Amino acid sequence: MWYAAGLVACLLTGAAAAADAGTTGETRTYLDVEYTAAKKNAGRLRLAFKPFLRIENRFRNSGPVYEQWNAGFRLRVLSWLSMAAYYTPRVLMYPGKPNAFKKANGADIVFNRGLGPFILLDRVANEWYATDRFFRLRNLSRVTYKTAIPGIAVYVGDEFRLDPDEERINMNNMGGGLGFAPSPSLSLDLNYEIEANRRGLSGWQRVHFLGVTCASHL
């Protein structure tokens, strides 16, 4: 399919450009589990209560460098509107530095509308980084295209993170990927992103990574 081939070509071109620019490469894996504990339709409302867990691991040539757990619950209000609260502990294990345990708390609102074969998503989150003691505002925008092949979709997106204490955008993720959902309860994503970070730095530092996400929706 021409659109899938085009996306793959763009991702490979971006990967090559990032490597030439001297950015750091990583592989990231994500395991997502979401459980619908309760749901009820009432008029236009599509209520659902969904506890969730995400486990993220990051790897470089030296081995594992980062592990994060994200546990919380999501409340769907309408078919296109939901909100969540979550707790996020993480361990940083970068070479040459002592291991560091950090934690954050957050809440988000997600808008998710379908327009024909397209799905438009916008996520706004506010997080409190308890260990480092600062707030962060996050905004993710994503466009997904459902292909003619059942269960196959391609997507592109961008997320920026604004730190009010430094009065600037300190992180940005840009990329895209391919999603495969063989059933409503199971999905697999492969994505490529470039992550730019300048939190506490004088200039941008970039990491490019390939990510694999396995998700179960119970």
Backbone as a chain_set.jsonl record, in Angstrom:
{"seq": "MWYAAGLVACLLTGAAAAADAGTTGETRTYLDVEYTAAKKNAGRLRLAFKPFLRIENRFRNSGPVYEQWNAGFRLRVLSWLSMAAYYTPRVLMYPGKPNAFKKANGADIVFNRGLGPFILLDRVANEWYATDRFFRLRNLSRVTYKTAIPGIAVYVGDEFRLDPDEERINMNNMGGGLGFAPSPSLSLDLNYEIEANRRGLSGWQRVHFLGVTCASHL", "coords": {"N": [[0.853, -1.194, 0.0], [0.538, 2.214, -0.849], [0.528, 4.316, 1.052], [1.445, 3.187, 3.419], [3.986, 2.364, 2.614], [5.066, 4.867, 2.082], [5.094, 6.015, 4.629], [6.906, 4.33, 5.983], [9.198, 4.898, 4.487], [9.582, 7.6, 5.147], [10.083, 7.37, 7.902], [12.468, 5.878, 7.914], [14.12, 7.661, 6.573], [14.118, 9.779, 8.399], [15.34, 8.498, 10.557], [17.902, 8.022, 9.545], [18.76, 10.664, 9.141], [18.72, 11.61, 11.768], [20.667, 9.976, 12.912], [22.898, 10.856, 11.492], [23.069, 13.371, 12.53], [24.165, 12.945, 14.937], [22.709, 12.164, 17.155], [21.519, 10.349, 20.075], [20.776, 6.878, 20.11], [18.039, 4.716, 20.891], [16.149, 1.848, 22.028], [12.801, 1.253, 22.777], [10.407, -0.32, 24.808], [6.988, -1.077, 25.426], [4.471, -2.147, 27.576], [1.118, -2.47, 27.792], [-1.79, -2.643, 29.769], [-5.211, -2.64, 30.067], [-8.263, -2.479, 31.789], [-11.706, -2.834, 31.637], [-13.626, -2.038, 34.126], [-16.177, -1.235, 34.794], [-19.126, -0.16, 33.068], [-21.555, 1.959, 31.477], [-24.296, 3.085, 29.596], [-25.968, 6.112, 29.219], [-28.255, 7.936, 27.889], [-26.661, 10.292, 25.922], [-24.308, 9.861, 27.14], [-21.438, 7.809, 27.55], [-20.38, 5.999, 29.675], [-17.516, 4.711, 31.317], [-15.306, 2.925, 33.406], [-11.929, 2.487, 33.781], [-9.266, 0.904, 34.977], [-5.67, 1.01, 34.561], [-2.387, -0.049, 33.442], [0.914, 0.689, 32.556], [4.045, -0.392, 31.475], [7.223, 0.681, 30.89], [10.291, 0.303, 29.214], [13.655, 1.214, 28.508], [16.397, 0.937, 26.291], [19.87, 1.045, 25.561], [23.026, 0.734, 23.782], [24.618, -0.009, 25.869], [22.94, -1.437, 27.495], [19.983, -1.871, 29.607], [18.547, 1.284, 30.499], [16.508, 2.673, 31.66], [13.475, 2.468, 33.443], [9.991, 2.497, 33.766], [6.889, 2.737, 35.474], [3.473, 3.121, 35.018], [0.586, 3.692, 36.554], [-2.912, 3.808, 36.945], [-6.241, 5.171, 36.588], [-8.8, 5.415, 34.111], [-11.521, 7.419, 33.158], [-14.098, 7.215, 31.02], [-16.252, 9.481, 29.506], [-17.796, 10.436, 27.328], [-18.15, 9.096, 23.989], [-16.026, 10.243, 22.731], [-14.535, 11.541, 24.625], [-12.468, 11.47, 27.475], [-10.957, 11.085, 30.754], [-8.148, 10.932, 33.01], [-6.315, 9.79, 35.92], [-3.106, 9.316, 37.375], [-0.184, 7.542, 38.613], [3.328, 7.645, 38.579], [6.12, 5.991, 38.995], [9.689, 5.752, 38.473], [12.873, 4.453, 37.366], [16.13, 5.515, 36.803], [18.94, 4.498, 35.016], [21.445, 5.214, 33.905], [24.629, 4.874, 32.297], [27.639, 5.577, 34.125], [26.447, 7.146, 36.008], [24.869, 7.259, 39.242], [22.177, 5.031, 40.052], [18.881, 6.342, 39.933], [15.881, 6.924, 41.627], [12.724, 8.091, 40.844], [9.592, 9.899, 41.009], [6.275, 10.703, 39.85], [3.109, 12.411, 39.618], [0.017, 12.581, 37.87], [-2.597, 13.958, 35.705], [-4.988, 13.763, 33.076], [-6.783, 14.884, 30.116], [-8.477, 13.574, 27.377], [-9.284, 14.004, 24.04], [-10.936, 12.486, 21.401], [-11.769, 11.936, 18.265], [-13.495, 10.512, 15.506], [-13.247, 10.861, 12.009], [-14.449, 9.837, 9.25], [-12.127, 7.768, 7.672], [-10.179, 8.695, 9.348], [-8.751, 9.36, 12.587], [-8.743, 11.719, 15.06], [-6.775, 12.818, 17.655], [-6.294, 14.447, 20.752], [-4.412, 15.1, 23.547], [-4.248, 16.459, 26.734], [-2.244, 17.026, 29.463], [-1.371, 17.392, 32.917], [1.344, 17.33, 35.021], [2.939, 16.538, 38.106], [6.129, 16.52, 39.145], [7.312, 14.949, 41.624], [9.751, 14.25, 42.848], [11.737, 15.92, 41.681], [10.423, 18.262, 41.949], [8.702, 20.021, 40.26], [6.212, 21.36, 38.016], [4.666, 20.132, 35.016], [3.315, 20.723, 31.843], [1.719, 18.894, 29.359], [1.105, 18.266, 25.907], [-0.319, 16.324, 23.507], [-0.792, 15.714, 20.114], [-2.325, 13.845, 17.605], [-2.763, 12.165, 14.504], [-4.502, 9.58, 13.058], [-4.728, 7.157, 10.515], [-6.987, 4.891, 9.296], [-6.42, 2.115, 7.479], [-7.399, 0.394, 4.41], [-7.065, -2.223, 4.965], [-8.277, -4.464, 7.288], [-7.838, -3.754, 10.721], [-5.354, -2.544, 10.466], [-3.477, 0.398, 10.826], [-2.038, 3.647, 10.289], [-0.078, 6.291, 11.734], [0.717, 9.678, 12.719], [2.327, 12.03, 14.881], [2.766, 14.592, 17.437], [4.205, 15.715, 20.447], [4.485, 18.157, 22.911], [6.185, 19.457, 25.823], [5.732, 21.648, 28.38], [7.416, 23.53, 30.761], [6.57, 25.363, 33.436], [8.236, 26.485, 35.446], [10.659, 27.026, 34.226], [9.742, 28.484, 32.191], [9.384, 27.755, 29.447], [9.214, 25.575, 26.555], [10.414, 22.436, 27.116], [10.686, 19.839, 26.28], [10.132, 17.765, 23.406], [8.418, 15.485, 21.393], [8.383, 13.901, 18.288], [6.981, 12.0, 15.695], [5.978, 8.867, 14.169], [4.022, 5.942, 13.269], [3.073, 2.45, 12.905], [0.154, 0.612, 13.36], [-1.302, -2.435, 14.519], [-4.14, -4.298, 14.973], [-5.313, -7.186, 15.774], [-7.581, -8.031, 17.083], [-10.325, -6.68, 19.095], [-9.33, -6.751, 21.684], [-6.579, -6.851, 21.669], [-3.559, -5.333, 20.624], [-0.809, -4.167, 18.591], [1.911, -2.036, 18.229], [4.312, -0.34, 16.196], [6.729, 2.082, 16.261], [8.523, 5.107, 15.391], [10.421, 7.721, 16.771], [11.637, 11.056, 17.389], [13.067, 12.497, 20.125], [13.421, 15.482, 21.767], [15.188, 17.261, 24.25], [15.699, 19.754, 26.707], [15.69, 20.305, 29.37], [16.948, 21.929, 32.117], [19.251, 22.404, 30.702], [21.564, 24.076, 28.464], [21.197, 23.846, 25.778], [19.527, 21.932, 23.145], [19.203, 18.407, 23.503], [19.084, 15.371, 21.752], [17.292, 12.322, 21.268], [16.815, 9.501, 19.314], [14.468, 6.939, 18.666], [13.301, 3.562, 18.308], [10.199, 2.172, 18.925], [8.238, -0.385, 20.502], [5.042, -1.443, 21.141], [2.923, -3.422, 23.039], [-0.375, -4.122, 23.635], [-3.09, -4.864, 25.777], [-6.548, -5.066, 26.01], [-8.899, -5.459, 28.248]], "CA": [[0.0, 0.0, 0.0], [1.423, 3.366, -1.041], [0.661, 5.152, 2.241], [2.309, 2.489, 4.373], [5.347, 2.452, 2.097], [5.514, 6.244, 2.261], [5.405, 6.235, 6.047], [8.152, 3.628, 6.291], [10.287, 5.659, 3.869], [9.801, 8.812, 5.953], [10.693, 6.984, 9.168], [13.852, 5.503, 7.66], [14.848, 8.889, 6.256], [14.302, 10.493, 9.661], [16.317, 7.771, 11.366], [19.224, 8.282, 8.981], [19.11, 12.058, 9.413], [19.013, 11.727, 13.197], [21.954, 9.347, 13.172], [23.933, 11.735, 10.964], [23.163, 14.545, 13.399], [24.88, 12.568, 16.146], [21.826, 11.958, 18.29], [21.628, 9.067, 20.752], [19.759, 5.919, 19.707], [17.47, 3.842, 21.913], [14.985, 1.006, 21.76], [11.875, 1.355, 23.903], [9.304, -1.272, 24.794], [5.861, -0.687, 26.266], [3.443, -3.157, 27.818], [-0.083, -1.795, 28.277], [-2.936, -3.464, 30.161], [-6.359, -1.808, 30.456], [-9.395, -3.333, 32.156], [-12.984, -2.137, 31.791], [-14.22, -2.545, 35.363], [-17.609, -0.922, 34.797], [-19.55, 0.722, 31.987], [-22.995, 2.191, 31.44], [-24.756, 4.105, 28.661], [-27.096, 6.895, 29.736], [-28.458, 8.983, 26.897], [-25.457, 10.497, 25.105], [-23.14, 9.479, 27.924], [-20.87, 6.467, 27.356], [-19.551, 5.94, 30.864], [-16.71, 3.509, 31.527], [-14.233, 3.077, 34.379], [-10.905, 1.59, 33.276], [-7.911, 0.9, 35.539], [-4.67, 0.675, 33.55], [-0.982, -0.154, 33.817], [1.885, 0.706, 31.463], [5.431, -0.611, 31.865], [8.111, 1.143, 29.823], [11.718, 0.043, 29.374], [14.497, 1.819, 27.481], [17.668, 0.236, 26.147], [20.912, 1.555, 24.684], [24.05, -0.281, 23.539], [25.165, -0.433, 27.165], [21.958, -2.247, 28.203], [18.823, -1.103, 30.086], [18.902, 2.573, 31.103], [15.342, 3.379, 32.192], [12.251, 1.69, 33.617], [8.915, 3.337, 34.303], [5.564, 2.143, 35.662], [2.417, 4.135, 34.995], [-0.628, 3.024, 37.022], [-3.97, 4.759, 37.239], [-7.561, 4.801, 36.082], [-9.374, 6.309, 33.113], [-12.973, 7.527, 33.157], [-14.662, 7.682, 29.762], [-17.514, 10.18, 29.719], [-18.45, 10.351, 26.034], [-17.378, 8.24, 23.094], [-14.85, 10.979, 22.259], [-13.959, 12.303, 25.734], [-12.137, 10.717, 28.681], [-9.993, 11.72, 31.647], [-7.437, 9.928, 33.791], [-5.366, 10.162, 36.971], [-2.116, 8.242, 37.384], [1.038, 7.647, 39.422], [4.403, 7.185, 37.699], [7.487, 5.834, 39.504], [10.658, 5.38, 37.436], [14.267, 4.253, 37.776], [17.101, 5.9, 35.786], [20.117, 3.631, 35.194], [22.352, 5.599, 32.836], [26.04, 4.567, 32.618], [28.428, 6.668, 34.681], [25.673, 7.872, 37.009], [24.187, 6.357, 40.177], [20.755, 4.825, 39.785], [18.033, 7.352, 40.574], [14.457, 6.616, 41.685], [11.931, 9.313, 40.814], [8.162, 9.645, 40.902], [5.441, 11.816, 39.394], [1.664, 12.217, 39.617], [-0.534, 13.347, 36.762], [-3.989, 13.839, 35.279], [-5.113, 14.202, 31.69], [-8.047, 14.881, 29.394], [-8.228, 13.11, 26.016], [-10.322, 14.188, 23.032], [-10.651, 11.458, 20.397], [-12.891, 11.961, 17.337], [-13.322, 9.885, 14.217], [-13.749, 11.562, 10.822], [-14.234, 8.898, 8.17], [-11.031, 6.845, 7.982], [-9.212, 9.366, 10.213], [-9.021, 9.556, 14.014], [-8.006, 12.869, 15.574], [-6.6, 12.714, 19.11], [-5.561, 15.5, 21.45], [-4.303, 14.79, 24.975], [-3.681, 17.516, 27.562], [-1.919, 16.462, 30.775], [-0.631, 18.202, 33.882], [2.066, 16.397, 35.868], [3.759, 17.051, 39.196], [7.313, 15.694, 39.33], [7.478, 15.103, 43.072], [11.156, 14.148, 43.239], [12.446, 17.123, 41.234], [9.6, 19.38, 42.413], [8.258, 20.979, 39.249], [5.035, 21.006, 37.231], [4.869, 20.058, 33.572], [2.122, 20.644, 31.001], [1.989, 18.114, 28.156], [0.048, 18.259, 24.897], [-0.082, 15.383, 22.415], [-1.717, 15.745, 18.978], [-2.039, 12.697, 16.747], [-3.697, 11.844, 13.431], [-4.423, 8.169, 12.679], [-5.472, 6.796, 9.312], [-7.344, 3.476, 9.243], [-6.264, 1.677, 6.104], [-8.428, -0.513, 3.897], [-6.808, -3.552, 5.534], [-8.84, -4.492, 8.645], [-6.922, -3.824, 11.849], [-4.084, -1.879, 10.189], [-3.563, 1.855, 10.819], [-0.785, 4.398, 10.365], [-0.32, 7.523, 12.468], [1.799, 10.637, 12.966], [1.955, 12.847, 16.026], [3.754, 15.445, 18.08], [3.888, 16.071, 21.835], [5.415, 19.074, 23.56], [6.094, 19.545, 27.273], [6.024, 23.005, 28.838], [7.765, 23.604, 32.182], [6.356, 26.745, 33.864], [9.311, 27.029, 36.271], [11.686, 27.542, 33.326], [9.012, 29.349, 31.255], [9.698, 27.392, 28.069], [9.034, 24.184, 26.163], [11.669, 21.761, 27.403], [10.76, 18.554, 25.599], [9.24, 17.582, 22.271], [8.495, 14.2, 20.693], [7.753, 13.919, 16.977], [7.195, 10.731, 15.017], [4.823, 8.169, 13.62], [4.141, 4.501, 13.401], [2.142, 1.515, 12.286], [-0.582, -0.131, 14.369], [-1.964, -3.657, 14.088], [-5.076, -4.759, 15.996], [-5.976, -8.396, 15.277], [-8.874, -8.164, 17.768], [-10.56, -5.52, 19.968], [-8.66, -6.891, 22.977], [-5.131, -6.957, 21.519], [-2.983, -4.484, 19.581], [0.644, -4.091, 18.538], [2.359, -0.832, 17.521], [5.728, -0.124, 15.939], [6.847, 3.512, 15.973], [9.829, 5.765, 15.417], [10.271, 9.097, 17.24], [12.782, 11.852, 17.812], [12.759, 13.182, 21.379], [14.346, 16.577, 22.072], [15.093, 17.637, 25.655], [16.656, 20.764, 27.185], [15.406, 20.578, 30.779], [18.152, 22.207, 32.865], [20.403, 22.437, 29.8], [21.688, 25.302, 27.672], [20.786, 23.557, 24.414], [18.747, 20.714, 22.958], [19.796, 17.086, 23.313], [18.09, 14.569, 21.04], [17.341, 10.864, 21.255], [15.872, 8.893, 18.368], [14.23, 5.585, 19.143], [12.276, 2.67, 17.808], [9.374, 1.696, 20.034], [7.301, -1.471, 20.275], [4.005, -1.438, 22.167], [1.962, -4.508, 23.072], [-1.452, -3.643, 24.501], [-4.226, -5.753, 26.005], [-7.733, -4.331, 26.464], [-9.741, -6.501, 28.843]], "C": [[0.889, 1.244, 0.0], [1.604, 4.178, 0.216], [1.542, 4.503, 3.297], [3.768, 2.561, 3.935], [5.911, 3.849, 2.288], [5.888, 6.529, 3.692], [6.723, 5.577, 6.417], [9.34, 4.388, 5.723], [10.614, 6.905, 4.675], [10.506, 8.475, 7.259], [12.158, 6.616, 8.978], [14.702, 6.72, 7.329], [15.13, 9.688, 7.523], [15.336, 9.824, 10.539], [17.727, 8.038, 10.868], [19.678, 9.703, 9.279], [19.482, 12.253, 10.869], [20.367, 11.124, 13.523], [23.092, 10.227, 12.678], [24.143, 12.942, 11.862], [23.835, 14.219, 14.725], [23.993, 12.397, 17.361], [22.021, 10.558, 18.861], [20.492, 8.157, 20.319], [19.32, 5.044, 20.863], [16.443, 2.91, 21.283], [14.098, 1.075, 22.998], [10.745, 0.35, 23.735], [8.237, -0.827, 25.789], [4.895, -1.866, 26.369], [2.262, -2.469, 28.473], [-1.163, -2.816, 28.613], [-4.024, -2.518, 30.657], [-7.553, -2.724, 30.686], [-10.647, -2.486, 32.333], [-13.718, -2.726, 32.987], [-15.723, -2.313, 35.42], [-17.92, -0.023, 33.615], [-21.071, 0.813, 31.97], [-23.29, 3.292, 30.429], [-25.985, 4.787, 29.246], [-27.325, 8.077, 28.806], [-27.244, 9.097, 25.995], [-24.182, 10.092, 25.836], [-22.732, 8.04, 27.623], [-19.859, 6.237, 28.475], [-18.791, 4.622, 30.943], [-15.59, 3.849, 32.495], [-13.178, 2.032, 34.066], [-9.58, 1.764, 34.02], [-6.902, 0.486, 34.463], [-3.276, 0.624, 34.159], [-0.148, -0.123, 32.551], [3.282, 0.526, 32.047], [6.313, -0.258, 30.674], [9.558, 0.822, 30.178], [12.487, 0.642, 28.204], [15.869, 1.153, 27.497], [18.593, 1.015, 25.211], [21.951, 0.439, 24.481], [24.618, -0.837, 24.834], [24.212, -1.335, 27.933], [20.769, -1.403, 28.639], [19.253, 0.172, 30.794], [17.719, 3.236, 31.806], [14.191, 2.389, 32.313], [11.207, 2.552, 34.297], [7.622, 2.532, 34.379], [4.554, 3.277, 35.731], [1.103, 3.445, 35.337], [-1.681, 4.069, 37.359], [-5.314, 4.252, 36.769], [-8.032, 5.874, 35.104], [-10.894, 6.259, 33.201], [-13.417, 8.064, 31.803], [-16.038, 8.281, 30.033], [-18.384, 10.116, 28.471], [-17.613, 9.453, 25.13], [-16.088, 8.901, 22.658], [-14.129, 11.745, 23.372], [-13.709, 11.409, 26.937], [-11.13, 11.499, 29.504], [-9.366, 10.646, 32.525], [-6.624, 10.584, 34.893], [-4.402, 9.003, 37.118], [-0.918, 8.6, 38.261], [2.162, 6.985, 38.637], [5.745, 7.143, 38.428], [8.418, 5.387, 38.38], [12.045, 5.225, 38.047], [15.151, 4.611, 36.588], [18.404, 5.158, 36.058], [21.174, 3.937, 34.135], [23.807, 5.348, 33.244], [26.777, 5.802, 33.136], [27.705, 7.489, 35.722], [25.055, 6.877, 37.978], [22.718, 6.207, 39.79], [19.925, 5.827, 40.575], [16.578, 6.909, 40.49], [13.679, 7.926, 41.753], [10.463, 8.959, 40.659], [7.434, 10.909, 40.488], [3.984, 11.413, 39.506], [1.075, 13.07, 38.5], [-2.013, 13.112, 36.548], [-4.078, 14.345, 33.854], [-6.561, 14.227, 31.234], [-7.725, 14.517, 27.951], [-9.477, 13.332, 25.167], [-9.971, 13.287, 21.857], [-11.857, 11.342, 19.46], [-12.533, 11.279, 16.028], [-13.965, 10.71, 13.118], [-13.481, 10.677, 9.61], [-13.13, 7.926, 8.539], [-10.004, 7.44, 8.945], [-9.702, 9.398, 11.661], [-8.13, 10.689, 14.497], [-7.965, 12.789, 17.091], [-5.819, 13.909, 19.624], [-5.597, 15.189, 22.942], [-3.603, 15.928, 25.684], [-3.467, 16.955, 28.956], [-1.163, 17.472, 31.621], [0.015, 17.246, 34.873], [2.886, 17.136, 36.922], [4.905, 16.076, 39.418], [7.767, 15.871, 40.782], [8.941, 15.088, 43.49], [11.919, 15.418, 42.896], [11.658, 18.41, 41.494], [9.374, 20.44, 41.319], [7.019, 20.432, 38.547], [5.408, 20.956, 35.757], [3.514, 19.934, 32.883], [2.493, 19.924, 29.718], [0.807, 18.227, 27.198], [0.459, 17.372, 23.731], [-1.176, 15.542, 21.37], [-1.336, 14.617, 18.036], [-3.151, 12.524, 15.717], [-3.452, 10.399, 13.02], [-5.272, 7.931, 11.449], [-5.708, 5.296, 9.31], [-7.316, 3.023, 7.787], [-7.414, 0.754, 5.698], [-8.238, -1.935, 4.404], [-7.337, -3.582, 6.965], [-7.762, -4.622, 9.716], [-5.596, -3.126, 11.647], [-4.3, -0.369, 10.11], [-2.164, 2.448, 10.84], [-1.087, 5.721, 11.064], [0.938, 8.376, 12.535], [1.354, 11.515, 14.13], [3.113, 13.669, 16.543], [3.274, 15.749, 19.489], [4.943, 17.027, 22.363], [5.149, 19.093, 25.054], [6.591, 20.917, 27.704], [6.267, 22.988, 30.34], [7.613, 25.047, 32.659], [7.507, 27.33, 34.678], [10.468, 27.568, 35.429], [11.092, 28.392, 32.208], [9.371, 29.051, 29.802], [9.298, 25.937, 27.824], [10.376, 23.483, 26.307], [11.8, 20.395, 26.752], [9.781, 18.537, 24.441], [9.5, 16.218, 21.644], [7.734, 14.301, 19.38], [8.02, 12.594, 16.29], [5.916, 10.136, 14.492], [5.021, 6.679, 13.736], [3.04, 3.749, 12.687], [1.492, 0.699, 13.39], [-1.293, -1.327, 13.773], [-2.831, -4.156, 15.231], [-5.814, -5.989, 15.476], [-7.331, -8.648, 15.917], [-9.084, -6.937, 18.637], [-9.797, -5.573, 21.286], [-7.142, -6.918, 22.882], [-4.656, -6.056, 20.388], [-1.472, -4.455, 19.716], [1.03, -2.891, 17.694], [3.869, -0.856, 17.343], [5.886, 1.334, 15.54], [8.294, 3.975, 16.025], [9.611, 7.212, 15.833], [11.635, 9.742, 17.466], [12.346, 12.656, 19.027], [13.836, 14.225, 21.656], [14.107, 17.043, 23.501], [16.127, 18.722, 25.977], [16.364, 21.165, 28.63], [16.717, 20.75, 31.543], [19.404, 22.29, 32.026], [20.428, 23.75, 29.032], [21.243, 25.106, 26.232], [20.047, 22.234, 24.341], [19.65, 19.485, 22.88], [18.718, 16.176, 22.742], [18.388, 13.077, 21.144], [16.366, 10.39, 20.188], [15.698, 7.434, 18.761], [13.161, 4.869, 18.334], [11.519, 2.134, 19.004], [8.448, 0.582, 19.603], [6.327, -1.497, 21.438], [3.09, -2.645, 21.99], [0.887, -4.151, 24.086], [-2.575, -4.679, 24.578], [-5.361, -4.939, 26.595], [-8.761, -5.352, 26.947], [-11.133, -5.976, 29.173]], "O": [[1.864, 1.323, 0.747], [2.696, 4.691, 0.46], [2.297, 5.186, 3.989], [4.666, 2.785, 4.746], [7.086, 4.011, 2.614], [6.883, 7.204, 3.956], [7.562, 6.184, 7.084], [10.371, 4.517, 6.383], [11.784, 7.234, 4.868], [11.413, 9.191, 7.685], [13.002, 6.996, 9.79], [15.857, 6.812, 7.745], [16.23, 10.209, 7.708], [16.126, 10.501, 11.196], [18.642, 8.254, 11.663], [20.837, 9.93, 9.626], [20.434, 12.967, 11.184], [21.131, 11.682, 14.31], [24.125, 10.346, 13.337], [25.248, 13.476, 11.951], [24.052, 15.108, 15.548], [24.475, 12.477, 18.491], [22.611, 9.69, 18.218], [19.358, 8.614, 20.174], [20.128, 4.673, 21.714], [15.943, 3.142, 20.182], [14.58, 0.969, 24.125], [10.196, 0.194, 22.644], [8.54, -0.277, 26.848], [4.553, -2.495, 25.368], [2.38, -1.943, 29.579], [-1.421, -3.739, 27.84], [-3.793, -1.7, 31.547], [-7.824, -3.625, 29.893], [-10.643, -1.524, 33.101], [-14.351, -3.776, 32.884], [-16.457, -3.097, 36.022], [-17.085, 0.781, 33.202], [-21.777, -0.108, 32.381], [-22.609, 4.317, 30.409], [-26.918, 4.131, 29.707], [-26.658, 9.105, 28.928], [-26.838, 8.117, 25.37], [-23.114, 9.992, 25.234], [-23.581, 7.164, 27.464], [-18.648, 6.275, 28.257], [-19.343, 3.555, 30.674], [-14.994, 4.923, 32.418], [-13.465, 0.835, 34.076], [-8.835, 2.695, 33.715], [-7.229, -0.29, 33.564], [-3.02, 1.173, 35.23], [-0.453, -0.819, 31.583], [3.657, 1.211, 32.999], [6.17, -0.823, 29.59], [9.993, 1.044, 31.308], [12.039, 0.591, 27.059], [16.425, 0.848, 28.552], [18.154, 1.569, 24.202], [21.762, -0.678, 24.962], [25.046, -1.99, 24.893], [24.615, -1.945, 28.923], [20.56, -0.319, 28.095], [20.195, 0.165, 31.587], [17.895, 4.252, 32.478], [13.955, 1.578, 31.417], [11.491, 3.246, 35.274], [7.301, 1.753, 33.481], [4.766, 4.272, 36.425], [0.559, 2.701, 34.52], [-1.381, 5.088, 37.981], [-5.505, 3.052, 36.575], [-7.719, 7.057, 35.241], [-11.482, 5.182, 33.306], [-13.152, 9.219, 31.469], [-16.877, 7.673, 30.698], [-19.566, 9.782, 28.546], [-16.489, 9.093, 25.479], [-15.147, 8.216, 22.257], [-13.21, 12.515, 23.093], [-14.598, 10.682, 27.379], [-10.525, 12.456, 29.02], [-9.958, 9.593, 32.761], [-6.286, 11.766, 34.821], [-4.798, 7.843, 37.007], [-0.675, 9.759, 38.598], [1.984, 5.897, 38.091], [6.443, 8.156, 38.479], [7.985, 4.718, 37.442], [12.347, 5.788, 39.099], [14.96, 4.085, 35.492], [18.917, 5.177, 37.176], [21.735, 3.021, 33.535], [24.179, 5.58, 34.395], [26.57, 6.917, 32.657], [28.274, 8.432, 36.27], [24.742, 5.755, 37.581], [22.101, 7.136, 39.269], [20.223, 6.125, 41.732], [16.093, 6.558, 39.414], [13.94, 8.769, 42.611], [10.125, 7.856, 40.231], [7.893, 12.025, 40.731], [3.654, 10.227, 39.492], [1.577, 14.157, 38.215], [-2.607, 12.199, 37.122], [-3.339, 15.247, 33.462], [-7.444, 13.664, 31.88], [-6.806, 15.084, 27.36], [-10.575, 12.906, 25.524], [-8.842, 13.314, 21.367], [-12.857, 10.719, 19.816], [-11.43, 11.436, 15.505], [-15.084, 11.2, 13.269], [-12.41, 10.754, 9.009], [-13.18, 7.315, 9.606], [-9.051, 6.757, 9.321], [-10.903, 9.453, 11.924], [-6.908, 10.629, 14.361], [-9.008, 12.703, 17.739], [-4.828, 14.333, 19.03], [-6.668, 15.033, 23.529], [-2.503, 16.327, 25.3], [-4.41, 16.457, 29.571], [-0.412, 18.299, 31.104], [-0.674, 16.441, 35.499], [3.446, 18.202, 36.67], [4.686, 14.938, 39.831], [8.497, 16.803, 41.118], [9.334, 15.832, 44.389], [12.665, 15.939, 43.725], [12.166, 19.51, 41.282], [9.799, 21.589, 41.444], [6.799, 19.222, 38.487], [6.331, 21.636, 35.306], [2.671, 19.135, 33.291], [3.464, 20.289, 29.056], [-0.347, 18.278, 27.623], [1.455, 17.632, 23.056], [-2.36, 15.509, 21.702], [-0.163, 14.448, 17.703], [-4.329, 12.712, 16.02], [-2.33, 10.03, 12.672], [-6.391, 8.433, 11.343], [-4.758, 4.513, 9.319], [-8.101, 3.497, 6.966], [-8.267, 0.388, 6.505], [-9.142, -2.763, 4.289], [-6.884, -2.789, 7.79], [-6.886, -5.483, 9.632], [-4.775, -3.107, 12.564], [-5.201, 0.095, 9.411], [-1.224, 1.833, 11.342], [-2.211, 6.219, 11.0], [2.059, 7.879, 12.427], [0.159, 11.722, 14.343], [4.266, 13.483, 16.156], [2.091, 16.009, 19.71], [6.14, 16.755, 22.28], [4.045, 18.789, 25.507], [7.729, 21.296, 27.426], [5.437, 22.497, 31.105], [8.448, 25.886, 32.32], [7.746, 28.536, 34.621], [11.182, 28.47, 35.868], [11.816, 28.95, 31.384], [9.63, 29.964, 29.018], [9.075, 25.172, 28.763], [11.362, 23.887, 25.69], [12.899, 19.846, 26.677], [8.742, 19.196, 24.474], [10.645, 15.841, 21.395], [6.581, 14.732, 19.354], [9.151, 12.109, 16.293], [4.895, 10.815, 14.382], [6.044, 6.206, 14.23], [2.209, 4.317, 11.979], [2.179, 0.155, 14.255], [-1.823, -1.257, 12.664], [-2.334, -4.409, 16.329], [-6.837, -5.853, 14.804], [-8.148, -9.389, 15.37], [-8.127, -6.209, 18.902], [-9.633, -4.544, 21.942], [-6.47, -7.0, 23.91], [-5.269, -6.013, 19.321], [-0.921, -4.682, 20.792], [0.542, -2.733, 16.574], [4.607, -1.323, 18.211], [5.252, 1.785, 14.586], [9.16, 3.33, 16.615], [8.714, 7.872, 15.31], [12.637, 9.067, 17.701], [11.372, 13.407, 18.967], [15.017, 13.896, 21.767], [12.961, 17.204, 23.921], [17.285, 18.623, 25.571], [16.751, 22.25, 29.062], [17.516, 19.816, 31.611], [20.511, 22.252, 32.563], [19.42, 24.453, 28.961], [20.943, 26.076, 25.536], [19.947, 21.506, 25.328], [20.72, 19.521, 22.271], [17.572, 16.203, 23.192], [19.537, 12.634, 21.115], [15.216, 10.829, 20.159], [16.66, 6.768, 19.144], [12.257, 5.48, 17.765], [12.121, 1.693, 19.984], [7.931, 0.588, 18.486], [6.741, -1.567, 22.595], [2.545, -2.86, 20.907], [1.186, -3.905, 25.254], [-2.952, -5.285, 23.576], [-5.168, -4.206, 27.565], [-9.409, -6.023, 26.144], [-11.97, -6.722, 29.68]]}, "num_chains": 1, "name": "protein.A"}
